Amino acid sequence: AQKVTQAQTEISVVEKEDVTLDCVYETRDTTYYLFWYKQPPSGELVFLIRRNSFDEQNEISGRYSWNFQKSTSSFNFTITASQVVDSAVYFCALSEAGGNNRLAFGKGNQVVVIP
Amino acid sequence: GAVVSQHPSWVICKSGTSVKIECRSLDFQATTMFWYRQFPKQSLMLMATSNEGSKATYEQGVEKDKFLINHASLTLSTLTVTSAHPEDSSFYICSARSSQVLGQPQHFGDGTRLSIL
């Protein structure tokens, strides 16, 4: 069974600080896909990134960066120089190749950026 | 691209009413759509996988007769909450894939806030 753990429930940071969100996953599949989604207060889910299990390259997109470590089954997300607009719930999710693209979500990280 | 529209955005109705929620893929064909439920301050829980032209696959613990899913076309799936009660109040959100290729991201609708009085 696939499982995603996001241990930090709520994180508050002052604007311009960096914040890192931890995501640890469990799966028996050798082929799987990891995602991060952002859910602002309005409720919609915004796709941020996808990583497959064979691609351990880290990625940077503007102020966002991701660190994928298969050895520790982690896919952490860092927001650099946080802004108030970054306030949202961030979900890490896992999809197994044999799972018909079903997504298993973590509990989410509520990020509050204080101006 | 890959826009998913969900309607209505919010519904308030009396207990015992049946409520239909629509999920449309606007600029792509979606052979598979997914329905989730999210309670306040909780994660998304998959309710069912909707496949065009066939019966939906429900997750364990989700009542098929309570949550009717119809996926009659490649761009539309509907979720009907039958005889809704206050405990059905929740945020319902659908998603769709724009590709059959494994691992492609799901694109989500904006969700429907359902409140049963």
gemmi code that builds the backbone of each chain (N, CA, C; Angstrom):
import gemmi

chains = {
    "A": [
        ("ALA", (0.840, -1.198, 0.000), (0.000, 0.000, 0.000), (0.873, 1.246, 0.000)),
        ("GLN", (0.425, 2.243, -0.697), (1.205, 3.470, -0.770), (0.824, 4.379, 0.378)),
        ("LYS", (1.821, 5.125, 0.858), (1.580, 5.981, 2.007), (2.479, 7.191, 1.930)),
        ("VAL", (1.932, 8.335, 2.320), (2.681, 9.586, 2.302), (2.563, 10.254, 3.663)),
        ("THR", (3.688, 10.653, 4.218), (3.698, 11.289, 5.538), (4.250, 12.694, 5.439)),
        ("GLN", (3.446, 13.633, 5.889), (3.886, 15.015, 6.033), (3.725, 15.350, 7.511)),
        ("ALA", (4.811, 15.326, 8.212), (4.737, 15.391, 9.672), (4.371, 16.763, 10.200)),
        ("GLN", (4.827, 17.815, 9.540), (4.586, 19.159, 10.053), (3.180, 19.591, 9.669)),
        ("THR", (2.344, 19.836, 10.653), (0.963, 20.197, 10.365), (0.854, 21.656, 9.929)),
        ("GLU", (1.368, 22.547, 10.778), (1.292, 23.970, 10.468), (2.646, 24.609, 10.685)),
        ("ILE", (3.039, 25.419, 9.727), (4.330, 26.093, 9.808), (4.111, 27.578, 9.585)),
        ("SER", (4.598, 28.377, 10.518), (4.505, 29.827, 10.369), (5.897, 30.396, 10.148)),
        ("VAL", (6.003, 31.256, 9.162), (7.277, 31.908, 8.888), (7.032, 33.387, 8.648)),
        ("VAL", (8.061, 34.156, 8.894), (7.989, 35.579, 8.593), (8.382, 35.763, 7.134)),
        ("GLU", (7.717, 36.683, 6.507), (7.979, 36.954, 5.099), (9.489, 37.087, 4.844)),
        ("LYS", (9.912, 36.516, 3.725), (11.295, 36.509, 3.248), (12.122, 35.384, 3.854)),
        ("GLU", (11.594, 34.694, 4.840), (12.299, 33.526, 5.360), (12.077, 32.349, 4.411)),
        ("ASP", (12.985, 31.372, 4.518), (12.830, 30.142, 3.758), (12.027, 29.138, 4.597)),
        ("VAL", (11.317, 28.266, 3.903), (10.576, 27.226, 4.612), (10.705, 25.921, 3.833)),
        ("THR", (10.982, 24.852, 4.554), (11.113, 23.532, 3.938), (10.026, 22.609, 4.458)),
        ("LEU", (9.348, 21.960, 3.533), (8.270, 21.033, 3.864), (8.751, 19.611, 3.595)),
        ("ASP", (8.636, 18.778, 4.619), (9.134, 17.408, 4.500), (8.036, 16.467, 4.007)),
        ("CYS", (8.446, 15.529, 3.171), (7.524, 14.510, 2.675), (8.267, 13.180, 2.631)),
        ("VAL", (7.742, 12.198, 3.326), (8.311, 10.856, 3.328), (7.257, 9.899, 2.794)),
        ("TYR", (7.674, 9.003, 1.928), (6.695, 8.120, 1.296), (7.072, 6.659, 1.482)),
        ("GLU", (6.084, 5.802, 1.299), (6.281, 4.353, 1.359), (5.617, 3.729, 0.156)),
        ("THR", (6.324, 2.855, -0.509), (5.740, 2.123, -1.618), (6.545, 0.868, -1.885)),
        ("ARG", (5.883, -0.153, -2.418), (6.584, -1.377, -2.788), (6.910, -1.388, -4.275)),
        ("ASP", (6.324, -0.468, -5.009), (6.577, -0.413, -6.443), (7.960, 0.179, -6.719)),
        ("THR", (8.583, -0.285, -7.769), (9.859, 0.307, -8.160), (9.629, 1.505, -9.083)),
        ("THR", (8.467, 1.546, -9.682), (8.105, 2.682, -10.528), (6.958, 3.436, -9.875)),
        ("TYR", (7.206, 4.682, -9.582), (6.183, 5.491, -8.924), (6.444, 6.953, -9.252)),
        ("TYR", (5.470, 7.776, -8.889), (5.523, 9.193, -9.231), (5.172, 10.012, -7.997)),
        ("LEU", (5.875, 11.070, -7.816), (5.661, 11.948, -6.670), (5.231, 13.326, -7.145)),
        ("PHE", (4.342, 13.927, -6.390), (3.779, 15.219, -6.770), (3.733, 16.146, -5.559)),
        ("TRP", (3.751, 17.426, -5.863), (3.389, 18.439, -4.883), (2.280, 19.294, -5.476)),
        ("TYR", (1.261, 19.542, -4.638), (0.157, 20.410, -5.020), (0.005, 21.503, -3.974)),
        ("LYS", (-0.447, 22.664, -4.424), (-0.725, 23.787, -3.528), (-2.235, 24.004, -3.472)),
        ("GLN", (-2.757, 24.175, -2.267), (-4.175, 24.469, -2.108), (-4.330, 25.789, -1.356)),
        ("PRO", (-4.551, 26.890, -2.071), (-4.758, 28.184, -1.412), (-6.107, 28.197, -0.703)),
        ("PRO", (-6.383, 29.236, 0.076), (-7.645, 29.301, 0.829), (-8.892, 29.152, -0.033)),
        ("SER", (-8.813, 29.509, -1.293), (-9.973, 29.387, -2.185), (-10.330, 27.930, -2.481)),
        ("GLY", (-9.411, 27.012, -2.237), (-9.746, 25.589, -2.294), (-9.248, 24.799, -3.478)),
        ("GLU", (-8.950, 25.461, -4.586), (-8.527, 24.673, -5.744), (-7.130, 24.108, -5.515)),
        ("LEU", (-6.838, 23.011, -6.201), (-5.506, 22.409, -6.111), (-4.690, 22.801, -7.328)),
        ("VAL", (-3.511, 23.307, -7.063), (-2.630, 23.752, -8.132), (-1.445, 22.809, -8.212)),
        ("PHE", (-1.242, 22.217, -9.377), (-0.129, 21.300, -9.584), (1.181, 22.091, -9.575)),
        ("LEU", (2.182, 21.600, -8.824), (3.467, 22.282, -8.764), (4.563, 21.496, -9.466)),
        ("ILE", (4.656, 20.188, -9.165), (5.749, 19.418, -9.730), (5.426, 17.935, -9.731)),
        ("ARG", (6.030, 17.211, -10.654), (5.987, 15.756, -10.703), (7.401, 15.217, -10.841)),
        ("ARG", (7.671, 14.136, -10.141), (8.951, 13.435, -10.245), (8.679, 11.949, -10.391)),
        ("ASN", (9.381, 11.278, -11.304), (9.245, 9.829, -11.348), (10.397, 9.199, -10.579)),
        ("SER", (10.221, 7.954, -10.235), (11.160, 7.287, -9.332), (12.547, 7.091, -9.929)),
        ("PHE", (12.684, 7.265, -11.225), (13.985, 7.067, -11.858), (14.745, 8.372, -12.067)),
        ("ASP", (14.140, 9.451, -11.647), (14.748, 10.752, -11.867), (14.988, 11.430, -10.527)),
        ("GLU", (16.210, 11.331, -10.038), (16.514, 11.897, -8.729), (17.096, 13.294, -8.796)),
        ("GLN", (17.077, 13.877, -9.959), (17.597, 15.238, -10.077), (16.750, 16.201, -9.271)),
        ("ASN", (17.413, 17.066, -8.568), (16.691, 18.117, -7.869), (16.228, 19.163, -8.877)),
        ("GLU", (15.232, 19.895, -8.489), (14.683, 20.872, -9.427), (14.437, 22.202, -8.748)),
        ("ILE", (14.661, 23.248, -9.509), (14.391, 24.593, -9.029), (13.481, 25.278, -10.031)),
        ("SER", (12.451, 25.911, -9.494), (11.550, 26.692, -10.334), (11.262, 27.994, -9.611)),
        ("GLY", (11.966, 29.023, -9.982), (11.793, 30.303, -9.308), (12.201, 30.199, -7.849)),
        ("ARG", (11.270, 30.497, -6.948), (11.587, 30.426, -5.512), (11.326, 29.024, -4.944)),
        ("TYR", (10.863, 28.127, -5.777), (10.555, 26.764, -5.332), (11.698, 25.828, -5.710)),
        ("SER", (11.998, 24.903, -4.819), (12.973, 23.868, -5.146), (12.565, 22.569, -4.467)),
        ("TRP", (12.969, 21.470, -5.079), (12.603, 20.157, -4.572), (13.840, 19.279, -4.478)),
        ("ASN", (13.888, 18.496, -3.411), (15.004, 17.602, -3.146), (14.468, 16.178, -3.028)),
        ("PHE", (14.776, 15.349, -4.017), (14.284, 13.974, -4.052), (15.432, 13.054, -3.641)),
        ("GLN", (15.235, 12.306, -2.572), (16.246, 11.387, -2.071), (15.614, 10.000, -1.950)),
        ("LYS", (15.903, 9.134, -2.902), (15.337, 7.771, -2.849), (15.861, 6.995, -1.656)),
        ("SER", (17.109, 7.256, -1.274), (17.716, 6.505, -0.175), (16.946, 6.695, 1.128)),
        ("THR", (16.342, 7.851, 1.286), (15.570, 8.122, 2.504), (14.075, 8.215, 2.216)),
        ("SER", (13.668, 7.885, 0.993), (12.253, 7.951, 0.581), (11.655, 9.315, 0.919)),
        ("SER", (12.366, 10.342, 0.525), (11.865, 11.679, 0.832), (11.819, 12.551, -0.416)),
        ("PHE", (10.888, 13.467, -0.401), (10.721, 14.396, -1.528), (10.346, 15.740, -0.919)),
        ("ASN", (11.364, 16.467, -0.466), (11.134, 17.694, 0.289), (11.027, 18.916, -0.613)),
        ("PHE", (10.306, 19.878, -0.128), (9.967, 21.083, -0.904), (10.385, 22.314, -0.125)),
        ("THR", (11.135, 23.196, -0.776), (11.592, 24.416, -0.121), (11.080, 25.639, -0.861)),
        ("ILE", (10.528, 26.560, -0.091), (10.143, 27.861, -0.634), (11.170, 28.865, -0.121)),
        ("THR", (11.831, 29.507, -1.034), (12.860, 30.483, -0.673), (12.253, 31.885, -0.658)),
        ("ALA", (12.692, 32.673, 0.303), (12.224, 34.066, 0.393), (10.700, 34.114, 0.318)),
        ("SER", (10.065, 33.495, 1.287), (8.607, 33.325, 1.262), (7.870, 34.662, 1.154)),
        ("GLN", (6.700, 34.582, 0.538), (5.848, 35.746, 0.371), (4.462, 35.405, 0.926)),
        ("VAL", (3.701, 36.433, 1.211), (2.360, 36.221, 1.773), (1.510, 35.347, 0.851)),
        ("VAL", (1.700, 35.477, -0.443), (0.919, 34.695, -1.405), (1.250, 33.205, -1.331)),
        ("ASP", (2.317, 32.872, -0.650), (2.667, 31.456, -0.489), (1.839, 30.790, 0.605)),
        ("SER", (1.096, 31.566, 1.358), (0.252, 31.003, 2.409), (-0.787, 30.077, 1.787)),
        ("ALA", (-0.723, 28.816, 2.175), (-1.601, 27.804, 1.570), (-1.333, 26.484, 2.276)),
        ("VAL", (-2.091, 25.474, 1.872), (-1.792, 24.108, 2.301), (-1.084, 23.424, 1.140)),
        ("TYR", (0.016, 22.765, 1.454), (0.781, 22.086, 0.419), (0.687, 20.579, 0.658)),
        ("PHE", (0.316, 19.867, -0.415), (0.152, 18.422, -0.318), (1.214, 17.720, -1.145)),
        ("CYS", (1.801, 16.710, -0.539), (2.668, 15.787, -1.247), (1.812, 14.570, -1.593)),
        ("ALA", (2.014, 13.999, -2.764), (1.191, 12.864, -3.180), (2.029, 11.849, -3.941)),
        ("LEU", (1.575, 10.608, -3.893), (2.293, 9.498, -4.510), (1.340, 8.706, -5.401)),
        ("SER", (1.824, 8.325, -6.561), (1.057, 7.475, -7.468), (1.951, 6.314, -7.879)),
        ("GLU", (1.437, 5.107, -7.718), (2.203, 3.935, -8.110), (1.868, 3.537, -9.543)),
        ("ALA", (2.816, 3.000, -10.241), (2.605, 2.615, -11.633), (1.494, 1.585, -11.767)),
        ("GLY", (1.385, 0.735, -10.763), (0.355, -0.290, -10.812), (-0.951, 0.127, -10.195)),
        ("GLY", (-1.109, 1.393, -9.919), (-2.285, 1.851, -9.186), (-3.280, 2.640, -9.991)),
        ("ASN", (-3.249, 2.523, -11.316), (-4.200, 3.241, -12.169), (-4.190, 4.737, -11.891)),
        ("ASN", (-3.030, 5.257, -11.623), (-2.883, 6.694, -11.391), (-3.628, 7.209, -10.169)),
        ("ARG", (-4.020, 6.314, -9.259), (-4.644, 6.775, -8.040), (-3.605, 7.509, -7.209)),
        ("LEU", (-3.995, 8.643, -6.678), (-3.091, 9.459, -5.875), (-3.341, 9.227, -4.391)),
        ("ALA", (-2.268, 9.015, -3.659), (-2.364, 8.978, -2.201), (-1.758, 10.273, -1.680)),
        ("PHE", (-2.546, 11.032, -0.954), (-2.100, 12.329, -0.462), (-1.589, 12.225, 0.963)),
        ("GLY", (-0.618, 13.066, 1.273), (-0.249, 13.263, 2.664), (-1.282, 14.165, 3.328)),
        ("LYS", (-1.104, 14.410, 4.604), (-2.085, 15.212, 5.344), (-1.980, 16.694, 5.043)),
        ("GLY", (-0.892, 17.089, 4.433), (-0.736, 18.479, 4.048), (0.036, 19.301, 5.071)),
        ("ASN", (0.685, 20.340, 4.589), (1.384, 21.305, 5.447), (0.699, 22.651, 5.279)),
        ("GLN", (0.165, 23.180, 6.377), (-0.427, 24.515, 6.334), (0.709, 25.516, 6.542)),
        ("VAL", (0.993, 26.299, 5.521), (2.046, 27.311, 5.611), (1.401, 28.679, 5.785)),
        ("VAL", (1.822, 29.368, 6.818), (1.331, 30.716, 7.075), (2.516, 31.662, 7.001)),
        ("VAL", (2.474, 32.574, 6.064), (3.551, 33.547, 5.915), (3.086, 34.866, 6.518)),
        ("ILE", (3.813, 35.293, 7.529), (3.447, 36.493, 8.271), (4.148, 37.704, 7.677)),
        ("PRO", (3.386, 38.722, 7.322), (4.034, 39.889, 6.687), (4.894, 40.662, 7.679)),
    ],
    "B": [
        ("GLY", (-3.603, 24.969, -20.821), (-4.328, 23.755, -21.163), (-4.656, 22.937, -19.941)),
        ("ALA", (-5.387, 21.796, -20.155), (-5.762, 20.868, -19.104), (-6.582, 21.547, -18.017)),
        ("VAL", (-7.698, 22.150, -18.460), (-8.570, 22.834, -17.513), (-9.740, 21.926, -17.147)),
        ("VAL", (-10.002, 21.856, -15.857), (-11.134, 21.076, -15.350), (-12.107, 22.030, -14.667)),
        ("SER", (-13.350, 21.958, -15.090), (-14.380, 22.834, -14.529), (-15.323, 22.021, -13.656)),
        ("GLN", (-15.638, 22.533, -12.502), (-16.535, 21.833, -11.579), (-17.685, 22.761, -11.224)),
        ("HIS", (-18.874, 22.204, -11.215), (-20.063, 23.029, -10.970), (-21.101, 22.243, -10.187)),
        ("PRO", (-21.753, 22.820, -9.194), (-21.607, 24.205, -8.752), (-20.418, 24.375, -7.800)),
        ("SER", (-20.111, 25.602, -7.476), (-19.015, 25.884, -6.556), (-19.441, 25.637, -5.121)),
        ("TRP", (-20.700, 25.918, -4.845), (-21.179, 25.653, -3.499), (-22.673, 25.383, -3.532)),
        ("VAL", (-23.104, 24.584, -2.616), (-24.513, 24.196, -2.530), (-24.927, 24.171, -1.065)),
        ("ILE", (-26.066, 24.775, -0.794), (-26.678, 24.680, 0.525), (-28.080, 24.129, 0.309)),
        ("CYS", (-28.394, 23.031, 0.958), (-29.716, 22.467, 0.759), (-30.186, 21.723, 2.001)),
        ("LYS", (-31.442, 21.367, 1.966), (-32.051, 20.706, 3.120), (-31.718, 19.223, 3.142)),
        ("SER", (-31.745, 18.676, 4.323), (-31.512, 17.256, 4.494), (-32.541, 16.456, 3.696)),
        ("GLY", (-32.078, 15.421, 3.024), (-32.964, 14.587, 2.228), (-32.928, 14.907, 0.744)),
        ("THR", (-32.332, 16.020, 0.415), (-32.215, 16.432, -0.986), (-31.092, 15.665, -1.664)),
        ("SER", (-31.256, 15.423, -2.965), (-30.161, 14.849, -3.748), (-29.456, 15.974, -4.497)),
        ("VAL", (-28.156, 15.919, -4.522), (-27.343, 16.989, -5.103), (-26.436, 16.413, -6.177)),
        ("LYS", (-26.434, 17.046, -7.341), (-25.581, 16.597, -8.439), (-24.449, 17.588, -8.653)),
        ("ILE", (-23.239, 17.053, -8.758), (-22.047, 17.871, -9.014), (-21.454, 17.430, -10.345)),
        ("GLU", (-21.126, 18.399, -11.181), (-20.577, 18.090, -12.498), (-19.088, 18.393, -12.562)),
        ("CYS", (-18.387, 17.564, -13.285), (-16.954, 17.754, -13.492), (-16.688, 17.630, -14.985)),
        ("ARG", (-16.167, 18.686, -15.580), (-15.936, 18.698, -17.023), (-14.479, 18.982, -17.344)),
        ("SER", (-13.949, 18.244, -18.285), (-12.639, 18.576, -18.828), (-12.896, 19.468, -20.038)),
        ("LEU", (-12.378, 20.684, -19.996), (-12.763, 21.682, -21.007), (-11.956, 21.600, -22.297)),
        ("ASP", (-10.710, 21.235, -22.191), (-9.864, 21.284, -23.382), (-9.124, 19.983, -23.644)),
        ("PHE", (-9.624, 18.900, -23.049), (-9.027, 17.605, -23.314), (-10.049, 16.519, -23.009)),
        ("GLN", (-9.780, 15.331, -23.501), (-10.654, 14.204, -23.225), (-10.111, 13.421, -22.043)),
        ("ALA", (-10.996, 13.079, -21.152), (-10.587, 12.400, -19.927), (-11.294, 11.054, -19.807)),
        ("THR", (-10.576, 9.983, -20.090), (-11.186, 8.668, -19.943), (-11.335, 8.288, -18.471)),
        ("THR", (-10.528, 8.919, -17.646), (-10.597, 8.631, -16.205), (-10.705, 9.924, -15.411)),
        ("MET", (-11.661, 9.970, -14.536), (-11.792, 11.093, -13.604), (-11.849, 10.531, -12.192)),
        ("PHE", (-11.493, 11.356, -11.244), (-11.445, 10.938, -9.852), (-12.287, 11.891, -9.001)),
        ("TRP", (-12.932, 11.323, -7.996), (-13.712, 12.132, -7.063), (-13.118, 12.000, -5.669)),
        ("TYR", (-12.906, 13.162, -5.036), (-12.331, 13.211, -3.698), (-13.294, 13.958, -2.767)),
        ("ARG", (-13.106, 13.680, -1.486), (-13.825, 14.441, -0.455), (-12.792, 14.953, 0.531)),
        ("GLN", (-13.000, 16.168, 0.983), (-12.053, 16.771, 1.916), (-12.825, 17.439, 3.038)),
        ("PHE", (-12.609, 16.973, 4.257), (-13.190, 17.619, 5.428), (-12.257, 18.728, 5.878)),
        ("PRO", (-12.790, 19.705, 6.641), (-11.978, 20.853, 7.043), (-10.668, 20.446, 7.702)),
        ("LYS", (-9.616, 21.073, 7.254), (-8.272, 20.874, 7.801), (-7.786, 19.419, 7.681)),
        ("GLN", (-8.336, 18.711, 6.724), (-7.888, 17.345, 6.486), (-7.438, 17.181, 5.040)),
        ("SER", (-6.900, 16.014, 4.759), (-6.393, 15.746, 3.426), (-7.514, 15.327, 2.489)),
        ("LEU", (-7.157, 15.160, 1.232), (-8.121, 14.670, 0.252), (-8.201, 13.154, 0.345)),
        ("MET", (-9.422, 12.665, 0.373), (-9.627, 11.228, 0.414), (-10.317, 10.805, -0.875)),
        ("LEU", (-9.710, 9.874, -1.592), (-10.299, 9.398, -2.835), (-11.573, 8.620, -2.535)),
        ("MET", (-12.631, 9.006, -3.230), (-13.906, 8.312, -3.078), (-14.070, 7.238, -4.139)),
        ("ALA", (-13.772, 7.632, -5.380), (-14.021, 6.697, -6.474), (-13.271, 7.132, -7.717)),
        ("THR", (-13.034, 6.168, -8.569), (-12.431, 6.402, -9.876), (-13.511, 6.187, -10.920)),
        ("SER", (-13.679, 7.183, -11.750), (-14.748, 7.165, -12.737), (-14.166, 6.901, -14.121)),
        ("ASN", (-14.624, 5.860, -14.762), (-14.144, 5.504, -16.078), (-15.253, 5.674, -17.108)),
        ("GLU", (-14.920, 6.358, -18.199), (-15.905, 6.644, -19.233), (-16.483, 5.354, -19.795)),
        ("GLY", (-17.804, 5.272, -19.778), (-18.490, 4.138, -20.369), (-18.563, 2.899, -19.510)),
        ("SER", (-18.075, 2.971, -18.289), (-18.148, 1.798, -17.427), (-18.465, 2.227, -15.996)),
        ("LYS", (-18.652, 1.231, -15.149), (-18.998, 1.545, -13.762), (-17.804, 2.124, -13.028)),
        ("ALA", (-18.107, 2.976, -12.082), (-17.050, 3.570, -11.276), (-16.491, 2.545, -10.293)),
        ("THR", (-15.258, 2.747, -9.922), (-14.609, 1.910, -8.907), (-14.562, 2.694, -7.611)),
        ("TYR", (-15.234, 2.189, -6.597), (-15.338, 2.909, -5.331), (-14.272, 2.437, -4.348)),
        ("GLU", (-13.796, 3.374, -3.531), (-12.857, 3.018, -2.478), (-13.603, 2.338, -1.332)),
        ("GLN", (-12.859, 1.608, -0.572), (-13.456, 0.896, 0.556), (-14.112, 1.876, 1.511)),
        ("GLY", (-15.328, 1.555, 1.909), (-16.045, 2.392, 2.858), (-16.922, 3.459, 2.222)),
        ("VAL", (-16.851, 3.612, 0.919), (-17.694, 4.594, 0.233), (-18.935, 3.881, -0.313)),
        ("GLU", (-20.103, 4.407, 0.067), (-21.361, 3.756, -0.322), (-21.709, 4.061, -1.780)),
        ("LYS", (-21.792, 3.024, -2.574), (-22.097, 3.196, -3.992), (-23.479, 3.789, -4.211)),
        ("ASP", (-24.421, 3.360, -3.401), (-25.798, 3.823, -3.588), (-25.993, 5.243, -3.065)),
        ("LYS", (-25.085, 5.671, -2.244), (-25.155, 7.015, -1.672), (-24.521, 8.031, -2.624)),
        ("PHE", (-23.418, 7.640, -3.201), (-22.664, 8.525, -4.086), (-22.660, 7.917, -5.488)),
        ("LEU", (-23.614, 8.370, -6.293), (-23.768, 7.822, -7.637), (-22.867, 8.570, -8.610)),
        ("ILE", (-22.088, 7.823, -9.355), (-21.171, 8.428, -10.311), (-21.529, 7.965, -11.707)),
        ("ASN", (-21.588, 8.947, -12.604), (-21.867, 8.668, -14.009), (-20.831, 9.354, -14.878)),
        ("HIS", (-20.239, 8.601, -15.785), (-19.203, 9.166, -16.660), (-19.595, 8.840, -18.087)),
        ("ALA", (-20.578, 9.583, -18.577), (-21.225, 9.237, -19.836), (-20.443, 9.670, -21.066)),
        ("SER", (-19.537, 10.616, -20.905), (-18.778, 11.076, -22.058), (-17.331, 11.298, -21.658)),
        ("LEU", (-16.510, 11.575, -22.643), (-15.078, 11.760, -22.377), (-14.765, 13.103, -21.728)),
        ("THR", (-15.776, 13.929, -21.554), (-15.517, 15.236, -20.961), (-16.389, 15.529, -19.748)),
        ("LEU", (-17.207, 14.584, -19.328), (-18.129, 14.868, -18.234), (-18.303, 13.677, -17.307)),
        ("SER", (-18.113, 13.943, -16.025), (-18.449, 12.972, -14.992), (-19.311, 13.688, -13.968)),
        ("THR", (-20.304, 12.983, -13.438), (-21.160, 13.587, -12.420), (-21.176, 12.738, -11.167)),
        ("LEU", (-21.251, 13.434, -10.047), (-21.377, 12.791, -8.733), (-22.701, 13.249, -8.141)),
        ("THR", (-23.568, 12.327, -7.820), (-24.835, 12.660, -7.189), (-24.837, 12.130, -5.766)),
        ("VAL", (-24.999, 13.054, -4.822), (-25.125, 12.674, -3.422), (-26.607, 12.490, -3.166)),
        ("THR", (-27.022, 11.263, -2.972), (-28.444, 10.985, -2.845), (-28.899, 11.113, -1.393)),
        ("SER", (-30.079, 11.679, -1.219), (-30.668, 11.848, 0.103), (-29.619, 12.350, 1.094)),
        ("ALA", (-29.069, 13.504, 0.782), (-27.953, 14.039, 1.567), (-28.365, 14.359, 3.003)),
        ("HIS", (-27.434, 14.129, 3.914), (-27.648, 14.443, 5.330), (-26.491, 15.326, 5.807)),
        ("PRO", (-26.643, 15.945, 6.959), (-25.594, 16.870, 7.434), (-24.193, 16.270, 7.455)),
        ("GLU", (-24.082, 14.988, 7.702), (-22.742, 14.381, 7.741), (-22.107, 14.283, 6.357)),
        ("ASP", (-22.899, 14.531, 5.307), (-22.349, 14.546, 3.953), (-21.758, 15.908, 3.602)),
        ("SER", (-21.959, 16.868, 4.481), (-21.399, 18.200, 4.243), (-19.881, 18.093, 4.163)),
        ("SER", (-19.333, 18.613, 3.093), (-17.891, 18.482, 2.872), (-17.505, 19.272, 1.632)),
        ("PHE", (-16.226, 19.242, 1.329), (-15.701, 19.830, 0.099), (-15.436, 18.673, -0.853)),
        ("TYR", (-16.115, 18.674, -1.995), (-15.949, 17.612, -2.973), (-15.165, 18.170, -4.153)),
        ("ILE", (-14.169, 17.420, -4.583), (-13.319, 17.917, -5.655), (-13.032, 16.795, -6.638)),
        ("CYS", (-13.073, 17.135, -7.914), (-12.823, 16.129, -8.935), (-11.500, 16.417, -9.624)),
        ("SER", (-10.995, 15.409, -10.272), (-9.784, 15.596, -11.062), (-9.856, 14.725, -12.306)),
        ("ALA", (-9.018, 15.055, -13.259), (-8.980, 14.290, -14.501), (-7.565, 14.251, -15.029)),
        ("ARG", (-7.280, 13.192, -15.764), (-5.996, 13.091, -16.423), (-6.169, 13.439, -17.892)),
        ("SER", (-5.192, 14.134, -18.428), (-5.261, 14.487, -19.841), (-4.505, 13.491, -20.704)),
        ("SER", (-3.928, 12.504, -20.080), (-3.141, 11.545, -20.849), (-3.263, 10.166, -20.220)),
        ("GLN", (-3.185, 9.145, -21.049), (-3.205, 7.780, -20.547), (-1.838, 7.335, -20.053)),
        ("VAL", (-0.841, 8.165, -20.321), (0.516, 7.815, -19.906), (0.586, 7.821, -18.384)),
        ("LEU", (1.170, 6.760, -17.846), (1.259, 6.652, -16.394), (2.045, 7.815, -15.802)),
        ("GLY", (1.603, 8.237, -14.650), (2.342, 9.240, -13.918), (2.062, 10.671, -14.304)),
        ("GLN", (1.186, 10.884, -15.264), (0.863, 12.259, -15.623), (0.037, 12.899, -14.508)),
        ("PRO", (0.241, 14.172, -14.255), (-0.466, 14.815, -13.134), (-1.964, 14.880, -13.364)),
        ("GLN", (-2.687, 14.772, -12.282), (-4.119, 14.987, -12.335), (-4.379, 16.489, -12.264)),
        ("HIS", (-5.376, 16.922, -12.996), (-5.758, 18.322, -12.986), (-7.087, 18.437, -12.262)),
        ("PHE", (-7.140, 19.327, -11.305), (-8.277, 19.390, -10.401), (-9.250, 20.504, -10.747)),
        ("GLY", (-10.515, 20.224, -10.480), (-11.520, 21.267, -10.530), (-11.391, 22.162, -9.311)),
        ("ASP", (-12.198, 23.195, -9.256), (-12.122, 24.144, -8.147), (-12.869, 23.672, -6.906)),
        ("GLY", (-13.561, 22.548, -7.015), (-14.236, 21.994, -5.857), (-15.645, 22.517, -5.655)),
        ("THR", (-16.405, 21.749, -4.895), (-17.787, 22.115, -4.549), (-17.946, 22.014, -3.044)),
        ("ARG", (-18.349, 23.116, -2.437), (-18.612, 23.100, -0.989), (-20.081, 22.766, -0.779)),
        ("LEU", (-20.321, 21.635, -0.163), (-21.687, 21.157, 0.054), (-22.045, 21.293, 1.523)),
        ("SER", (-23.119, 22.011, 1.786), (-23.606, 22.175, 3.162), (-25.037, 21.676, 3.229)),
        ("ILE", (-25.272, 20.704, 4.070), (-26.603, 20.130, 4.238), (-27.152, 20.585, 5.586)),
        ("LEU", (-28.302, 21.235, 5.524), (-28.887, 21.776, 6.754), (-29.787, 20.763, 7.435)),
    ],
}
model = gemmi.Model(1)
for chain_id, residues in chains.items():
    chain = gemmi.Chain(chain_id)
    for i, (resn, *xyz) in enumerate(residues, 1):
        res = gemmi.Residue()
        res.name, res.seqid = resn, gemmi.SeqId(i, " ")
        for name, pos in zip(("N", "CA", "C"), xyz):
            atom = gemmi.Atom()
            atom.name, atom.element = name, gemmi.Element(name[0])
            atom.pos, atom.b_iso = gemmi.Position(*pos), 0.0
            res.add_atom(atom)
        chain.add_residue(res)
    model.add_chain(chain)
structure = gemmi.Structure()
structure.add_model(model)
structure.setup_entities()
